[in-house]
């Protein structure tokens, strides 16, 4: 059966972002390979030796993979959101607050008709998130 995971591209701050995500979400951060670590120097774009070529954060068997774009090729993230679900609305609110630190809250976390807690934000690294807690089966307060 195929697996569908996410891959993020950062503009020079991949290592910082992935360490932050591990601190907030948990999981196991895999080794970070830099462009300069490539055995083929042609695979290292100019000015990119210290940028991350690949890493991933494994959370409950799923991978959030990431890298930095080569220097000068960064683009804003758009057209998607990473979605986190927690059984407890309290835990969802805690994770939402941590991810929102230094970022922008798009929709404050609160009750909806499908969850006891749901909110949207863009974190300080430019990654959009949707955080939910307490599903529809429990009803919203």
C-alpha positions as CSV (number, residue, x, y, z in Angstrom):
1,X,0.0,0.0,0.0
2,X,1.4,3.4,-0.9
3,X,2.1,6.1,1.8
4,X,1.5,9.7,1.3
5,X,3.8,12.1,3.3
6,X,4.6,15.8,3.0
7,X,7.8,17.5,1.8
8,X,8.6,21.1,2.7
9,X,11.1,23.5,1.1
10,X,12.7,26.2,3.2
11,X,15.0,29.1,2.3
12,X,18.0,28.4,4.5
13,X,16.2,27.7,7.8
14,X,15.2,24.1,7.4
15,X,17.4,22.8,10.3
16,X,15.9,25.4,12.7
17,X,12.3,24.7,11.5
18,X,12.6,20.9,11.8
19,X,14.1,21.1,15.3
20,X,11.3,23.4,16.2
21,X,8.7,21.0,14.9
22,X,10.3,18.1,16.7
23,X,10.2,20.2,19.9
24,X,6.5,20.9,19.5
25,X,5.1,17.7,17.9
26,X,7.7,15.2,19.1
27,X,8.9,12.3,16.9
28,X,12.4,11.4,15.7
29,X,14.4,13.8,13.7
30,X,16.5,12.0,11.1
31,X,20.1,13.1,10.3
32,X,20.4,16.3,8.2
33,X,22.3,15.9,5.0
34,X,23.7,19.2,3.7
35,X,24.3,20.0,0.0
36,X,28.0,20.2,0.9
37,X,27.9,16.5,2.1
38,X,27.3,15.3,-1.4
39,X,30.2,13.2,-2.8
40,X,29.7,14.9,-6.1
41,X,30.6,18.6,-5.9
42,X,28.4,19.3,-8.9
43,X,25.4,18.5,-6.7
44,X,26.2,21.4,-4.4
45,X,24.8,24.6,-5.9
46,X,26.9,27.8,-5.3
47,X,26.4,29.3,-1.9
48,X,24.4,26.2,-0.6
49,X,27.0,24.0,1.1
50,X,25.6,24.6,4.5
51,X,21.9,24.3,3.5
52,X,20.0,21.1,4.2
53,X,19.6,18.9,1.2
54,X,17.3,16.4,3.0
55,X,16.0,15.5,6.4
56,X,12.8,14.1,7.9
57,X,10.8,14.0,11.1
58,X,9.2,10.7,11.8
59,X,6.0,11.0,13.8
60,X,4.0,7.8,14.5
61,X,5.2,6.1,11.3
62,X,4.6,9.2,9.1
63,X,7.3,11.4,7.7
64,X,7.5,15.2,7.4
65,X,10.4,15.5,5.0
66,X,12.2,18.8,4.2
67,X,15.1,20.5,2.6
68,X,16.4,24.0,1.9
69,X,16.1,25.2,-1.7
70,X,19.5,26.1,-3.2
71,X,20.6,29.6,-2.4
72,X,18.6,32.3,-4.3
73,X,15.8,29.9,-5.3
74,X,13.4,30.1,-2.3
75,X,9.7,30.7,-2.8
76,X,6.9,31.2,-0.3
77,X,4.9,28.1,0.8
78,X,1.4,28.2,-0.6
79,X,-1.5,26.1,-1.7
80,X,-1.5,23.6,1.2
81,X,-1.7,23.2,5.0
82,X,-0.2,20.6,7.3
83,X,-3.0,19.1,9.4
84,X,-2.5,18.0,13.0
85,X,-5.2,16.1,14.9
86,X,-5.3,15.4,18.6
87,X,-7.9,13.5,20.5
88,X,-7.9,16.1,23.2
89,X,-8.9,19.8,22.5
90,X,-6.6,20.9,25.3
91,X,-3.6,19.3,23.6
92,X,-4.6,20.8,20.3
93,X,-4.8,24.2,21.9
94,X,-1.3,23.7,23.5
95,X,0.3,22.7,20.1
96,X,-1.5,25.5,18.3
97,X,-0.1,28.1,20.7
98,X,3.4,26.7,20.4
99,X,3.3,26.6,16.5
100,X,1.7,30.1,16.4
101,X,4.6,31.7,18.5
102,X,6.2,34.2,16.2
103,X,3.8,33.3,13.4
104,X,0.4,34.5,12.2
105,X,-2.9,33.2,13.4
106,X,-5.3,32.9,10.5
107,X,-8.2,31.5,12.4
108,X,-8.0,31.4,16.2
109,X,-8.5,27.9,17.7
110,X,-12.0,27.3,19.0
111,X,-15.0,25.1,18.7
112,X,-16.6,24.3,15.4
113,X,-19.4,22.1,14.3
114,X,-16.9,19.3,13.5
115,X,-14.5,19.6,16.4
116,X,-14.2,20.9,19.9
117,X,-11.1,22.8,18.8
118,X,-9.9,23.9,15.3
119,X,-7.6,26.7,14.3
120,X,-5.4,27.7,11.4
121,X,-2.0,29.5,11.4
122,X,1.2,30.1,9.5
123,X,4.2,29.5,11.7
124,X,7.3,31.7,11.8
125,X,8.9,29.6,9.1
126,X,6.0,30.2,6.6
127,X,4.5,26.8,7.0
128,X,0.6,26.8,7.1
129,X,-1.0,24.5,9.7
130,X,-4.5,23.4,10.6
131,X,-4.8,22.0,14.2
132,X,-7.8,20.1,15.4
133,X,-8.7,18.5,18.7
134,X,-11.7,16.5,19.9
135,X,-13.6,15.1,16.9
136,X,-17.2,15.5,15.7
137,X,-18.2,12.3,17.5
138,X,-17.6,14.1,20.8
139,X,-19.5,17.2,19.7
140,X,-18.3,20.8,20.0
141,X,-18.9,22.8,23.2
